[in-house]
Amino acid sequence: MENQSAQTEIGSDVAENILKSINIPPCPGVVTALMEEMRQDDVDFNKLTKLISGDVGMAASILKTANSPFFALRNKASSVQQAVSVLGLKNLLQIVRGSALKNAIGGSGDVHMERFWDRSNFTAVVASHVASRLEGVSREEAYTYGLFHDCGIPILMQKFPDYKDKLATSNKFAEKIIVIEDQHYSTNHATVGNLLARNWGLPEHISHAILAHHVPTIFTGIDDRNTPIVCTLVAIQLVSEHIVATFLQRPDDAEWVVSGQEAQDYLGISQGEISDITDDALAELEEIRSYQRT
């Protein structure tokens, strides 16, 4: 239980020091404006369209994602206005957040970073797929958590030149990932990811799931902060990463070997159901990967 400290409450002084030493990207203006508009009783879709259209990269991302196999639109969107009207606010927010996250943290042109973003995107897609078979968690929230759960990794990768190698080593020890990072960097990717999620105004249970997703005792119920929705999100992530590893023909992380069965049991998903979900997801991911290459 040595890494139970991974989800210790972050004091203001600790958070301030982390923020000083590591660049936590601020929530992009278009995301902030979009979230503010979504809170209005009468949402102005024309305003949303103008906000997105004002950012060429964001507009391109909206159109490409809206027209991807994941959303399966019958008629391809040819303008931001069409994409916004078809996708709806919840889906729109997922796309904007994902695009803004990648743009804010960077990594374009780096092979390792591109692989990270691909894997994050695949995990988000599969998480949404898994959530559709469960009660009590929305596909949109599962997608957001799947996309953001490891967002601290690229931030630390840019801060510390040796972080990528250290991460590869720590991933072999499921119960010590956070401990190893804390020892070497005085912080860890779960803490940094939690700070970014809070900074970007993500729901509290999503930001806490990011903080707690490497705590080995998360499914035991010994911490009141690990609410059912937090545990469900983390369990969905573990199952999703296992499916993505299968798709990418890579070995499972040590965490799946240690906690995979607990995650399945928590979700009430049998091995047969995992196989069914995997079969459906593999076809979907292959279609997405083919689309990405165009």
Secondary structure, DSSP 8 states (H G I E B T S, - for coil): -GGGGGGS---HHHHHHHHHHS------HHHHHHHHHHTSSS--HHHHHHHHHTSHHHHHHHHHHHTSTTT--SS---SHHHHHHHHHHHHHHHHHHHHHHHHHH--TT-HHHHHHHHHHHHHHHHHHHHHTTSSSS-HHHHHHHHHHTTTHHHHHHHH-TTHHHHHHHHTT-TTTHHHHHHHHHSS-HHHHHHHHHHHTT--HHHHHHHHHTT-TTGGGT--TTS-HHHHHHHHHHHHHHHHHHHHHT----HHHHHHHHHHHHHHT--HHHHHHHHHHHHHHHHHHHHHHT-
